[in-house]
């Protein structure tokens, strides 16, 4: 059975599906809608995405889409490892601007659920890292939003040391949280 661990920010959940192994390898149910819904992950996923990052130290994020195309995400690693981060960007939230992170690996099969109202990003910890994630809204270019990954006000401890990072040109130009007009509002 899948183990569900709520993290320090509301509704962000680490899920670790059980693996059944034998001499051939293993089998794992990576997503079972009723089980996940019973454990707080009730998103109606409509699209699966996959990325390959050839080099360790590749940063993707911090990304989100604005309503009505806001995306909840269920992220897992198919090869390699990442440090995965969720940042609360809901105006009025008692945890606004706070972040949580988790190490996700292909070997461990961990998954991070990132709900609406959170920016999401990750850094690869190994070369040739493949990340797959489900989203509950289709991609909409006009709804893309983001926050710069190394915002000093967020002070995210990316856990991977110092040195050059590999980023897209688009991600290098994202604003800091203090300059970001969040389209998300906290609802208690």
PyMOL commands that set and color helices and strands:
alter all, ss='L'
color gray80, all
select helices_A, chain A and resi 33-38+141-143+169-172+177-179
alter helices_A, ss='H'
color red, helices_A
select strands_A, chain A and resi 3-6+13-16+19-22+25-28+47-53+59-65+73-79+81-88+99-105+110-114+118-124+129-135+144-146
alter strands_A, ss='S'
color yellow, strands_A
deselect
rebuild
show_as cartoon
